[in-house]
């Protein structure tokens, strides 16, 4: 469509433990199983679809890709070949060289494993070294302390709180915490993530 879509190409990002594939209906059953592992849709601090809503979730992701603003991935555990979650590049602002990584969720039995760390390393490497971004943003619910700690462990810096930022599906008005990694920090963040994976 525009420069944004040309920038966000359908690509597969491969690591040693995880593979990120562009999300499609081929991942439907695996996505449902991953979401059911821990009943992720019941966590009030996350935006995870109910398994019944996965088809609409995938269709919306495809529409956002065609509009040049998002590229969603299925997160695949290489050892088992199983879909264990999803993540995405989103809110691409190509003229300002800014993009967000978000909508990330991982099956409960794969949380606190190498999966998320390596997935973030793959995505950040692509954002800074291939797309040439100056800034990558990550947002999470103020009440989601686990997510906030995980983002800080990546090496992101907390920038502040966006008050009354979103209305959640249950009607709760959410405050979001904004984090970022900028281009001149990337070399150090990359070394930190590689060290965590060793």
N, CA and C atoms as a LAMMPS dump frame, in Angstrom:
ITEM: TIMESTEP
0
ITEM: NUMBER OF ATOMS
594
ITEM: BOX BOUNDS ff ff ff
-5.0000000000000000e+02 5.0000000000000000e+02
-5.0000000000000000e+02 5.0000000000000000e+02
-5.0000000000000000e+02 5.0000000000000000e+02
ITEM: ATOMS id mol type element x y z
1 1 1 N 0.824 -1.2 0
2 1 2 C 0 0 0
3 1 3 C 0.859 1.251 0
4 2 1 N 1.6 1.491 1.093
5 2 2 C 2.438 2.67 1.2
6 2 3 C 3.817 2.24 1.669
7 3 1 N 4.623 3.232 2.035
8 3 2 C 5.961 2.906 2.51
9 3 3 C 5.926 1.996 3.725
10 4 1 N 4.897 2.156 4.586
11 4 2 C 4.765 1.309 5.753
12 4 3 C 4.628 -0.152 5.385
13 5 1 N 3.747 -0.452 4.418
14 5 2 C 3.568 -1.852 4.043
15 5 3 C 4.813 -2.401 3.379
16 6 1 N 5.465 -1.61 2.532
17 6 2 C 6.674 -2.111 1.886
18 6 3 C 7.749 -2.418 2.928
19 7 1 N 7.764 -1.651 4.001
20 7 2 C 8.741 -1.877 5.048
21 7 3 C 8.432 -3.166 5.812
22 8 1 N 7.147 -3.4 6.096
23 8 2 C 6.745 -4.584 6.857
24 8 3 C 6.424 -5.723 5.897
25 9 1 N 7.446 -6.436 5.528
26 9 2 C 7.28 -7.581 4.635
27 9 3 C 6.99 -8.847 5.448
28 10 1 N 6.269 -9.776 4.846
29 10 2 C 6.061 -11.078 5.501
30 10 3 C 7.397 -11.818 5.507
31 11 1 N 7.94 -12.006 6.689
32 11 2 C 9.231 -12.662 6.828
33 11 3 C 9.146 -13.685 7.947
34 12 1 N 10.031 -14.649 7.903
35 12 2 C 10.182 -15.617 8.994
36 12 3 C 11.476 -15.268 9.716
37 13 1 N 11.398 -15.137 11.043
38 13 2 C 12.573 -14.861 11.873
39 13 3 C 12.913 -16.135 12.634
40 14 1 N 14.141 -16.622 12.459
41 14 2 C 14.536 -17.913 13.053
42 14 3 C 15.661 -17.741 14.056
43 15 1 N 15.518 -18.384 15.196
44 15 2 C 16.573 -18.47 16.186
45 15 3 C 16.908 -19.928 16.434
46 16 1 N 17.541 -20.208 17.566
47 16 2 C 17.869 -21.591 17.907
48 16 3 C 16.689 -22.317 18.544
49 17 1 N 15.896 -21.597 19.335
50 17 2 C 14.786 -22.216 20.064
51 17 3 C 13.42 -21.825 19.535
52 18 1 N 13.354 -20.705 18.818
53 18 2 C 12.06 -20.165 18.421
54 18 3 C 12.092 -19.729 16.963
55 19 1 N 10.928 -19.862 16.321
56 19 2 C 10.739 -19.376 14.955
57 19 3 C 9.481 -18.52 14.951
58 20 1 N 9.571 -17.359 14.364
59 20 2 C 8.421 -16.467 14.244
60 20 3 C 7.948 -16.485 12.802
61 21 1 N 6.728 -16.985 12.593
62 21 2 C 6.143 -17.09 11.254
63 21 3 C 4.989 -16.106 11.139
64 22 1 N 4.829 -15.454 9.979
65 22 2 C 3.658 -14.582 9.809
66 22 3 C 2.368 -15.343 10.139
67 23 1 N 1.566 -14.756 11
68 23 2 C 0.354 -15.409 11.49
69 23 3 C -0.653 -15.59 10.359
70 24 1 N -1.211 -16.786 10.264
71 24 2 C -2.233 -17.076 9.256
72 24 3 C -3.216 -18.094 9.823
73 25 1 N -4.261 -18.373 9.065
74 25 2 C -5.252 -19.36 9.501
75 25 3 C -4.648 -20.753 9.674
76 26 1 N -3.495 -20.992 9.055
77 26 2 C -2.816 -22.274 9.256
78 26 3 C -2.423 -22.484 10.72
79 27 1 N -2.333 -21.385 11.471
80 27 2 C -1.925 -21.463 12.88
81 27 3 C -3.119 -21.524 13.83
82 28 1 N -4.326 -21.579 13.295
83 28 2 C -5.529 -21.475 14.13
84 28 3 C -5.535 -22.472 15.284
85 29 1 N -5.4 -23.756 14.981
86 29 2 C -5.519 -24.772 16.032
87 29 3 C -4.402 -24.643 17.06
88 30 1 N -3.186 -24.375 16.587
89 30 2 C -2.069 -24.194 17.504
90 30 3 C -2.249 -22.992 18.399
91 31 1 N -2.794 -21.907 17.837
92 31 2 C -3.058 -20.713 18.636
93 31 3 C -4.084 -21.015 19.729
94 32 1 N -5.13 -21.727 19.378
95 32 2 C -6.158 -22.06 20.361
96 32 3 C -5.566 -22.901 21.495
97 33 1 N -4.708 -23.855 21.144
98 33 2 C -4.082 -24.689 22.175
99 33 3 C -3.163 -23.867 23.067
100 34 1 N -2.408 -22.947 22.472
101 34 2 C -1.499 -22.108 23.259
102 34 3 C -2.284 -21.222 24.228
103 35 1 N -3.378 -20.658 23.761
104 35 2 C -4.195 -19.777 24.6
105 35 3 C -4.867 -20.561 25.722
106 36 1 N -5.253 -21.821 25.427
107 36 2 C -5.888 -22.658 26.447
108 36 3 C -4.898 -23.078 27.531
109 37 1 N -3.603 -23.098 27.21
110 37 2 C -2.553 -23.449 28.171
111 37 3 C -2.371 -22.281 29.142
112 38 1 N -3.133 -22.33 30.227
113 38 2 C -3.107 -21.249 31.199
114 38 3 C -4.332 -20.351 31.131
115 39 1 N -5.286 -20.69 30.242
116 39 2 C -6.501 -19.879 30.064
117 39 3 C -6.147 -18.396 29.994
118 40 1 N -5.298 -18.067 29.026
119 40 2 C -4.72 -16.728 28.95
120 40 3 C -5.762 -15.634 28.767
121 41 1 N -6.89 -15.954 28.161
122 41 2 C -7.92 -14.939 27.931
123 41 3 C -8.57 -14.479 29.242
124 42 1 N -8.395 -15.258 30.317
125 42 2 C -8.988 -14.897 31.608
126 42 3 C -8.124 -13.934 32.419
127 43 1 N -6.902 -13.669 31.962
128 43 2 C -6.021 -12.768 32.702
129 43 3 C -6.462 -11.331 32.431
130 44 1 N -6.926 -10.63 33.451
131 44 2 C -7.549 -9.32 33.223
132 44 3 C -6.538 -8.255 32.816
133 45 1 N -5.231 -8.533 32.968
134 45 2 C -4.223 -7.529 32.609
135 45 3 C -3.668 -7.744 31.2
136 46 1 N -4.261 -8.639 30.433
137 46 2 C -3.777 -8.888 29.076
138 46 3 C -4.927 -8.797 28.075
139 47 1 N -4.56 -8.676 26.799
140 47 2 C -5.539 -8.676 25.711
141 47 3 C -5.303 -9.917 24.86
142 48 1 N -5.773 -11.043 25.347
143 48 2 C -5.611 -12.321 24.652
144 48 3 C -6.999 -12.79 24.23
145 49 1 N -7.159 -13.181 22.962
146 49 2 C -8.501 -13.586 22.531
147 49 3 C -8.93 -14.907 23.155
148 50 1 N -10.222 -15.027 23.387
149 50 2 C -10.801 -16.324 23.71
150 50 3 C -10.59 -17.243 22.506
151 51 1 N -10.376 -18.543 22.719
152 51 2 C -10.206 -19.429 21.557
153 51 3 C -11.303 -19.28 20.504
154 52 1 N -12.538 -18.997 20.923
155 52 2 C -13.632 -18.812 19.957
156 52 3 C -13.407 -17.605 19.056
157 53 1 N -12.6 -16.654 19.527
158 53 2 C -12.377 -15.417 18.782
159 53 3 C -11.089 -15.42 17.958
160 54 1 N -10.386 -16.552 17.944
161 54 2 C -9.109 -16.611 17.22
162 54 3 C -9.28 -16.344 15.72
163 55 1 N -10.311 -16.857 15.043
164 55 2 C -10.443 -16.533 13.615
165 55 3 C -10.528 -15.023 13.366
166 56 1 N -11.311 -14.32 14.169
167 56 2 C -11.418 -12.861 14.006
168 56 3 C -10.094 -12.182 14.332
169 57 1 N -9.378 -12.692 15.324
170 57 2 C -8.069 -12.164 15.71
171 57 3 C -7.091 -12.26 14.534
172 58 1 N -7.08 -13.42 13.863
173 58 2 C -6.177 -13.629 12.729
174 58 3 C -6.593 -12.752 11.546
175 59 1 N -7.889 -12.665 11.288
176 59 2 C -8.363 -11.818 10.177
177 59 3 C -8.01 -10.351 10.404
178 60 1 N -8.153 -9.878 11.637
179 60 2 C -7.805 -8.487 11.932
180 60 3 C -6.311 -8.258 11.764
181 61 1 N -5.505 -9.245 12.17
182 61 2 C -4.055 -9.133 11.986
183 61 3 C -3.709 -9.033 10.503
184 62 1 N -4.391 -9.812 9.66
185 62 2 C -4.134 -9.761 8.217
186 62 3 C -4.555 -8.402 7.648
187 63 1 N -5.67 -7.866 8.109
188 63 2 C -6.121 -6.547 7.643
189 63 3 C -5.121 -5.461 8.044
190 64 1 N -4.618 -5.544 9.265
191 64 2 C -3.643 -4.553 9.728
192 64 3 C -2.352 -4.629 8.917
193 65 1 N -1.962 -5.845 8.517
194 65 2 C -0.776 -5.985 7.666
195 65 3 C -1.017 -5.306 6.322
196 66 1 N -2.17 -5.541 5.727
197 66 2 C -2.467 -4.939 4.422
198 66 3 C -2.564 -3.42 4.494
199 67 1 N -2.879 -2.895 5.676
200 67 2 C -2.907 -1.442 5.872
201 67 3 C -1.539 -0.879 6.215
202 68 1 N -0.529 -1.748 6.282
203 68 2 C 0.842 -1.29 6.461
204 68 3 C 1.223 -0.896 7.87
205 69 1 N 0.419 -1.291 8.872
206 69 2 C 0.697 -0.832 10.229
207 69 3 C 1.125 -1.949 11.177
208 70 1 N 1.053 -3.198 10.74
209 70 2 C 1.284 -4.29 11.68
210 70 3 C 1.728 -5.542 10.942
211 71 1 N 2.522 -6.358 11.628
212 71 2 C 2.878 -7.688 11.13
213 71 3 C 2.857 -8.631 12.321
214 72 1 N 1.869 -9.507 12.353
215 72 2 C 1.701 -10.445 13.46
216 72 3 C 2.406 -11.755 13.151
217 73 1 N 2.925 -12.373 14.206
218 73 2 C 3.631 -13.648 14.087
219 73 3 C 2.981 -14.705 14.971
220 74 1 N 3.064 -15.959 14.512
221 74 2 C 2.876 -17.111 15.393
222 74 3 C 4.244 -17.451 15.96
223 75 1 N 4.306 -17.666 17.26
224 75 2 C 5.552 -18.018 17.936
225 75 3 C 5.632 -19.54 18.009
226 76 1 N 6.661 -20.105 17.376
227 76 2 C 6.793 -21.562 17.254
228 76 3 C 7.984 -22.042 18.075
229 77 1 N 7.757 -23.033 18.939
230 77 2 C 8.845 -23.708 19.638
231 77 3 C 9.482 -24.692 18.662
232 78 1 N 10.746 -24.45 18.305
233 78 2 C 11.387 -25.273 17.278
234 78 3 C 11.485 -26.732 17.706
235 79 1 N 11.789 -26.986 18.971
236 79 2 C 11.993 -28.368 19.427
237 79 3 C 10.749 -29.228 19.22
238 80 1 N 9.572 -28.672 19.526
239 80 2 C 8.34 -29.453 19.42
240 80 3 C 7.555 -29.163 18.144
241 81 1 N 7.854 -28.028 17.5
242 81 2 C 7.079 -27.606 16.344
243 81 3 C 5.736 -26.994 16.704
244 82 1 N 5.484 -26.794 18.003
245 82 2 C 4.18 -26.306 18.453
246 82 3 C 4.105 -24.778 18.42
247 83 1 N 2.901 -24.283 18.096
248 83 2 C 2.607 -22.865 18.293
249 83 3 C 2.476 -22.644 19.795
250 84 1 N 3.254 -21.679 20.324
251 84 2 C 3.215 -21.44 21.767
252 84 3 C 2.773 -20.015 22.097
253 85 1 N 2.412 -19.248 21.088
254 85 2 C 1.95 -17.892 21.352
255 85 3 C 1.966 -17.045 20.107
256 86 1 N 1.956 -15.732 20.338
257 86 2 C 1.944 -14.769 19.239
258 86 3 C 2.583 -13.47 19.708
259 87 1 N 3.065 -12.697 18.752
260 87 2 C 3.616 -11.375 19.006
261 87 3 C 3.531 -10.599 17.705
262 88 1 N 3.809 -9.294 17.758
263 88 2 C 3.718 -8.556 16.499
264 88 3 C 4.485 -7.238 16.542
265 89 1 N 4.883 -6.81 15.339
266 89 2 C 5.248 -5.423 15.101
267 89 3 C 3.938 -4.679 14.871
268 90 1 N 3.786 -3.505 15.471
269 90 2 C 2.524 -2.788 15.329
270 90 3 C 2.756 -1.281 15.401
271 91 1 N 1.736 -0.539 14.989
272 91 2 C 1.774 0.927 15.001
273 91 3 C 3.025 1.444 14.308
274 92 1 N 3.339 0.843 13.174
275 92 2 C 4.527 1.256 12.417
276 92 3 C 4.389 2.702 11.969
277 93 1 N 5.378 3.505 12.327
278 93 2 C 5.45 4.907 11.905
279 93 3 C 6.775 5.052 11.162
280 94 1 N 6.752 4.659 9.892
281 94 2 C 7.985 4.548 9.122
282 94 3 C 8.661 5.903 8.91
283 95 1 N 7.93 6.989 8.583
284 95 2 C 8.622 8.268 8.4
285 95 3 C 9.415 8.701 9.636
286 96 1 N 8.898 8.372 10.829
287 96 2 C 9.585 8.736 12.061
288 96 3 C 10.457 7.616 12.619
289 97 1 N 10.577 6.517 11.854
290 97 2 C 11.439 5.385 12.219
291 97 3 C 11.133 4.875 13.628
292 98 1 N 9.846 4.62 13.846
293 98 2 C 9.368 4.177 15.155
294 98 3 C 8.401 3.017 14.953
295 99 1 N 8.497 2.009 15.833
296 99 2 C 7.588 0.866 15.747
297 99 3 C 7.393 0.319 17.157
298 100 1 N 6.271 -0.352 17.353
299 100 2 C 5.984 -0.971 18.652
300 100 3 C 6.036 -2.49 18.504
301 101 1 N 6.534 -3.158 19.529
302 101 2 C 6.413 -4.613 19.65
303 101 3 C 5.372 -4.859 20.726
304 102 1 N 4.343 -5.62 20.391
305 102 2 C 3.292 -5.826 21.37
306 102 3 C 2.377 -6.975 21.022
307 103 1 N 1.229 -7.008 21.716
308 103 2 C 0.239 -8.083 21.566
309 103 3 C 0.921 -9.434 21.755
310 104 1 N 1.86 -9.473 22.707
311 104 2 C 2.636 -10.692 22.94
312 104 3 C 1.977 -11.538 24.016
313 105 1 N 1.786 -12.809 23.721
314 105 2 C 1.354 -13.755 24.76
315 105 3 C 1.976 -15.117 24.463
316 106 1 N 2.225 -15.853 25.542
317 106 2 C 2.91 -17.142 25.455
318 106 3 C 2.191 -18.132 26.363
319 107 1 N 2.015 -19.347 25.881
320 107 2 C 1.38 -20.41 26.674
321 107 3 C 2.051 -20.522 28.04
322 108 1 N 1.246 -20.773 29.058
323 108 2 C 1.758 -20.765 30.432
324 108 3 C 2.946 -21.701 30.619
325 109 1 N 2.924 -22.869 29.988
326 109 2 C 4.006 -23.829 30.2
327 109 3 C 5.307 -23.421 29.507
328 110 1 N 5.281 -22.372 28.674
329 110 2 C 6.493 -21.879 28.006
330 110 3 C 6.938 -20.523 28.546
331 111 1 N 6.203 -19.989 29.511
332 111 2 C 6.62 -18.721 30.095
333 111 3 C 7.861 -18.93 30.953
334 112 1 N 8.683 -17.902 31.06
335 112 2 C 9.948 -17.941 31.799
336 112 3 C 10.912 -18.978 31.219
337 113 1 N 10.773 -19.212 29.91
338 113 2 C 11.727 -20.058 29.18
339 113 3 C 12.521 -19.14 28.256
340 114 1 N 13.323 -19.748 27.371
341 114 2 C 14.092 -18.968 26.402
342 114 3 C 13.21 -18.322 25.325
343 115 1 N 11.979 -18.803 25.192
344 115 2 C 11.139 -18.456 24.044
345 115 3 C 10.974 -16.948 23.89
346 116 1 N 10.496 -16.266 24.941
347 116 2 C 10.213 -14.84 24.809
348 116 3 C 11.493 -14.035 24.61
349 117 1 N 12.555 -14.389 25.353
350 117 2 C 13.811 -13.643 25.227
351 117 3 C 14.353 -13.737 23.809
352 118 1 N 14.356 -14.956 23.252
353 118 2 C 14.904 -15.101 21.905
354 118 3 C 13.987 -14.453 20.867
355 119 1 N 12.679 -14.536 21.061
356 119 2 C 11.752 -13.88 20.133
357 119 3 C 11.989 -12.379 20.121
358 120 1 N 12.178 -11.785 21.298
359 120 2 C 12.426 -10.346 21.354
360 120 3 C 13.772 -10.004 20.714
361 121 1 N 14.78 -10.841 20.914
362 121 2 C 16.074 -10.602 20.262
363 121 3 C 15.912 -10.61 18.745
364 122 1 N 15.163 -11.565 18.214
365 122 2 C 14.942 -11.639 16.767
366 122 3 C 14.212 -10.399 16.261
367 123 1 N 13.189 -9.984 16.981
368 123 2 C 12.385 -8.848 16.525
369 123 3 C 13.152 -7.54 16.635
370 124 1 N 13.861 -7.352 17.737
371 124 2 C 14.632 -6.123 17.904
372 124 3 C 15.76 -6.042 16.876
373 125 1 N 16.401 -7.172 16.606
374 125 2 C 17.456 -7.192 15.588
375 125 3 C 16.877 -6.776 14.241
376 126 1 N 15.714 -7.312 13.9
377 126 2 C 15.08 -6.964 12.629
378 126 3 C 14.697 -5.477 12.607
379 127 1 N 14.152 -4.991 13.717
380 127 2 C 13.704 -3.598 13.769
381 127 3 C 14.863 -2.628 13.598
382 128 1 N 15.953 -2.863 14.314
383 128 2 C 17.064 -1.91 14.276
384 128 3 C 18.006 -2.147 13.091
385 129 1 N 18.272 -3.409 12.757
386 129 2 C 19.32 -3.704 11.779
387 129 3 C 18.8 -3.885 10.36
388 130 1 N 17.526 -4.237 10.207
389 130 2 C 16.96 -4.387 8.856
390 130 3 C 16.03 -3.221 8.521
391 131 1 N 15.12 -2.898 9.437
392 131 2 C 14.171 -1.817 9.165
393 131 3 C 14.767 -0.439 9.43
394 132 1 N 15.868 -0.379 10.176
395 132 2 C 16.523 0.9 10.426
396 132 3 C 15.761 1.813 11.37
397 133 1 N 15.058 1.222 12.337
398 133 2 C 14.29 2.022 13.281
399 133 3 C 15.208 2.81 14.22
400 134 1 N 14.729 3.99 14.64
401 134 2 C 15.4 4.766 15.676
402 134 3 C 14.873 4.427 17.058
403 135 1 N 13.669 3.857 17.093
404 135 2 C 12.994 3.666 18.381
405 135 3 C 12.044 2.485 18.296
406 136 1 N 12.084 1.616 19.308
407 136 2 C 11.116 0.529 19.444
408 136 3 C 10.413 0.723 20.781
409 137 1 N 9.081 0.73 20.739
410 137 2 C 8.279 0.934 21.941
411 137 3 C 7.653 -0.377 22.391
412 138 1 N 7.465 -0.5 23.709
413 138 2 C 6.745 -1.619 24.309
414 138 3 C 5.834 -1.027 25.374
415 139 1 N 4.573 -1.434 25.371
416 139 2 C 3.615 -0.948 26.361
417 139 3 C 3.004 -2.125 27.094
418 140 1 N 2.657 -1.902 28.355
419 140 2 C 1.953 -2.933 29.1
420 140 3 C 1.035 -2.293 30.122
421 141 1 N 0.123 -3.082 30.62
422 141 2 C -0.806 -2.623 31.641
423 141 3 C -0.03 -2.276 32.914
424 142 1 N -0.373 -1.144 33.518
425 142 2 C 0.268 -0.742 34.77
426 142 3 C 0.159 -1.847 35.828
427 143 1 N -0.938 -2.589 35.828
428 143 2 C -1.16 -3.635 36.831
429 143 3 C -0.44 -4.943 36.509
430 144 1 N 0.134 -5.044 35.322
431 144 2 C 0.792 -6.291 34.911
432 144 3 C 2.265 -6.251 35.341
433 145 1 N 2.5 -6.54 36.599
434 145 2 C 3.858 -6.419 37.143
435 145 3 C 4.82 -7.42 36.511
436 146 1 N 4.337 -8.611 36.17
437 146 2 C 5.215 -9.597 35.525
438 146 3 C 5.715 -9.082 34.184
439 147 1 N 4.804 -8.508 33.395
440 147 2 C 5.183 -7.98 32.084
441 147 3 C 6.137 -6.803 32.238
442 148 1 N 5.879 -5.935 33.201
443 148 2 C 6.756 -4.788 33.406
444 148 3 C 8.173 -5.241 33.746
445 149 1 N 8.293 -6.233 34.615
446 149 2 C 9.622 -6.746 34.972
447 149 3 C 10.3 -7.382 33.762
448 150 1 N 9.531 -8.119 32.978
449 150 2 C 10.097 -8.794 31.804
450 150 3 C 10.62 -7.78 30.788
451 151 1 N 9.894 -6.69 30.587
452 151 2 C 10.331 -5.664 29.635
453 151 3 C 11.607 -4.985 30.128
454 152 1 N 11.678 -4.709 31.419
455 152 2 C 12.902 -4.112 31.972
456 152 3 C 14.091 -5.065 31.821
457 153 1 N 13.849 -6.373 31.992
458 153 2 C 14.938 -7.36 31.839
459 153 3 C 15.479 -7.385 30.417
460 154 1 N 14.642 -7.017 29.453
461 154 2 C 15.124 -6.955 28.067
462 154 3 C 16.166 -5.847 27.891
463 155 1 N 16.107 -4.852 28.752
464 155 2 C 16.995 -3.698 28.619
465 155 3 C 16.282 -2.437 28.19
466 156 1 N 14.941 -2.482 28.138
467 156 2 C 14.166 -1.285 27.786
468 156 3 C 14.16 -0.313 28.96
469 157 1 N 13.943 0.957 28.642
470 157 2 C 13.849 1.999 29.661
471 157 3 C 12.378 2.398 29.841
472 158 1 N 11.967 2.516 31.101
473 158 2 C 10.613 2.981 31.381
474 158 3 C 10.559 4.493 31.189
475 159 1 N 9.583 4.952 30.398
476 159 2 C 9.465 6.378 30.095
477 159 3 C 8.355 7.071 30.857
478 160 1 N 7.35 6.325 31.275
479 160 2 C 6.266 6.968 32.004
480 160 3 C 4.967 6.201 31.886
481 161 1 N 3.937 6.769 32.483
482 161 2 C 2.621 6.134 32.537
483 161 3 C 1.645 6.945 31.688
484 162 1 N 0.958 6.253 30.793
485 162 2 C -0.108 6.861 29.981
486 162 3 C -1.415 6.613 30.73
487 163 1 N -1.914 7.628 31.402
488 163 2 C -3.073 7.445 32.262
489 163 3 C -4.365 7.403 31.441
490 164 1 N -5.284 6.53 31.895
491 164 2 C -6.557 6.327 31.186
492 164 3 C -6.314 6.093 29.696
493 165 1 N -5.379 5.219 29.423
494 165 2 C -4.901 5.017 28.055
495 165 3 C -5.828 4.146 27.22
496 166 1 N -6.453 3.147 27.843
497 166 2 C -7.268 2.191 27.093
498 166 3 C -8.464 1.768 27.924
499 167 1 N -9.531 1.379 27.228
500 167 2 C -10.661 0.732 27.888
501 167 3 C -10.56 -0.757 27.588
502 168 1 N -10.436 -1.558 28.626
503 168 2 C -10.281 -3 28.472
504 168 3 C -11.639 -3.643 28.176
505 169 1 N -11.635 -4.887 27.668
506 169 2 C -12.907 -5.533 27.309
507 169 3 C -13.92 -5.598 28.448
508 170 1 N -13.434 -5.665 29.699
509 170 2 C -14.366 -5.723 30.839
510 170 3 C -14.819 -4.338 31.299
511 171 1 N -14.385 -3.28 30.571
512 171 2 C -14.786 -1.923 30.906
513 171 3 C -13.803 -1.179 31.798
514 172 1 N -12.804 -1.876 32.345
515 172 2 C -11.817 -1.213 33.194
516 172 3 C -11.006 -0.229 32.361
517 173 1 N -10.784 0.961 32.897
518 173 2 C -9.958 1.96 32.222
519 173 3 C -8.51 1.721 32.64
520 174 1 N -7.699 1.378 31.68
521 174 2 C -6.329 0.937 31.935
522 174 3 C -5.339 2.088 31.822
523 175 1 N -4.418 2.148 32.782
524 175 2 C -3.205 2.938 32.642
525 175 3 C -2.155 2.041 32.004
526 176 1 N -1.398 2.562 31.049
527 176 2 C -0.35 1.792 30.376
528 176 3 C 1.011 2.373 30.727
529 177 1 N 1.991 1.498 30.853
530 177 2 C 3.367 1.922 31.102
531 177 3 C 4.12 1.837 29.771
532 178 1 N 4.78 2.932 29.411
533 178 2 C 5.506 3.027 28.15
534 178 3 C 6.99 2.792 28.385
535 179 1 N 7.559 1.887 27.598
536 179 2 C 8.988 1.589 27.609
537 179 3 C 9.528 1.787 26.198
538 180 1 N 10.83 1.999 26.088
539 180 2 C 11.428 2.072 24.759
540 180 3 C 12.873 1.604 24.793
541 181 1 N 13.334 1.234 23.615
542 181 2 C 14.753 1.002 23.322
543 181 3 C 15.053 1.879 22.117
544 182 1 N 16.138 2.644 22.171
545 182 2 C 16.485 3.505 21.044
546 182 3 C 17.766 3.016 20.384
547 183 1 N 17.991 3.513 19.187
548 183 2 C 19.039 2.944 18.333
549 183 3 C 20.419 2.969 18.987
550 184 1 N 20.753 4.051 19.691
551 184 2 C 22.106 4.1 20.247
552 184 3 C 22.27 3.223 21.484
553 185 1 N 21.178 2.626 21.978
554 185 2 C 21.249 1.655 23.072
555 185 3 C 21.287 0.218 22.568
556 186 1 N 20.992 0.031 21.276
557 186 2 C 20.738 -1.312 20.766
558 186 3 C 21.944 -2.241 20.927
559 187 1 N 23.153 -1.771 20.666
560 187 2 C 24.323 -2.668 20.748
561 187 3 C 24.432 -3.274 22.145
562 188 1 N 24.246 -2.462 23.184
563 188 2 C 24.332 -2.974 24.542
564 188 3 C 23.178 -3.889 24.891
565 189 1 N 21.968 -3.528 24.452
566 189 2 C 20.801 -4.373 24.704
567 189 3 C 20.98 -5.724 24.03
568 190 1 N 21.508 -5.722 22.809
569 190 2 C 21.718 -6.974 22.075
570 190 3 C 22.698 -7.878 22.813
571 191 1 N 23.803 -7.322 23.282
572 191 2 C 24.773 -8.117 24.041
573 191 3 C 24.139 -8.699 25.297
574 192 1 N 23.315 -7.896 25.971
575 192 2 C 22.63 -8.352 27.18
576 192 3 C 21.71 -9.532 26.874
577 193 1 N 20.938 -9.438 25.804
578 193 2 C 20.019 -10.519 25.445
579 193 3 C 20.785 -11.768 25.014
580 194 1 N 21.839 -11.589 24.248
581 194 2 C 22.647 -12.75 23.843
582 194 3 C 23.247 -13.442 25.06
583 195 1 N 23.679 -12.654 26.043
584 195 2 C 24.254 -13.226 27.262
585 195 3 C 23.186 -14.014 28.023
586 196 1 N 21.965 -13.497 28.097
587 196 2 C 20.884 -14.2 28.799
588 196 3 C 20.577 -15.548 28.143
589 197 1 N 20.769 -15.624 26.823
590 197 2 C 20.461 -16.847 26.086
591 197 3 C 21.575 -17.876 26.136
592 198 1 N 22.762 -17.467 26.616
593 198 2 C 23.869 -18.42 26.686
594 198 3 C 23.679 -19.384 27.838
